[in-house]
Amino acid sequence: QVQLVESGGGLVQAGGSLRLSCAVSGGTFENLHMGWCRQAPGKEREFVAVISRNGLNIFYSDSAKGRFTISRDLAKNMASLEMDSLKPDDTAIYYCAADDGPLSSRLWRQPSTFAYWGQGTSVTVSS
């Protein structure tokens, strides 16, 4: 069973940066598309970014484009999300997600369809 463990969340001032990491175990990392989603208080979980299993295809939400960078490290079995120019609206629980199916738009249109999920890490951006 694939297990995902996030780290790196915390409190940061607006305009600051954070780097989230996701450690992957229990599966074959190179077979997994890796993604990040977030859920703000009182809102539905939303897609943030996904990187394909070969690292060649990357998709971002409109809110993440230009500010967030998703990456993966095959040697460490880890995925990361570098977040810059953070805004108070970025405050949320951030979840690492993974999927071993075909890369398709369902992952960013219906993020709940990711097969595997971490428990989340909290990000708070103060104004």
C-alpha positions, 0 to 999 in steps of 0.5 A: 500500500502506498503511503504518503507523509507530508512535511514542511508546513507552518506559519509564514507572512504574506510574500514569504515562501515555504517548501512542502515535501512528501515522502513516498513508501510502500509503492513504486515511486516511478509508477506514480503521478504525484500531486498536491491539493489543498483545502481551506477552512469551509471550502472544498478540496482543490487541485494545486499541481501535478507532475507525471511519473516521468516528470515531463508533464506538469500542470498547475491550477491558475492560482498556483501558476507562476508562484508554485513549483512542483518537483520530484526526486526519484533518488529520494522517493519524494515530491516537493512543492515550492511555494513563493509569494504566498498570500493569505488566500493560500492558507489551507491544509495541503495534501500530497496525492498520488495516482498510478493510473493513466495521466488524465484530466480527471486528476486536476478536474476531479482531484478526489480521484487521486488514488492515494493521499497523505494526512496533510500539512497545515500552511497559514499565511498571515497578512 
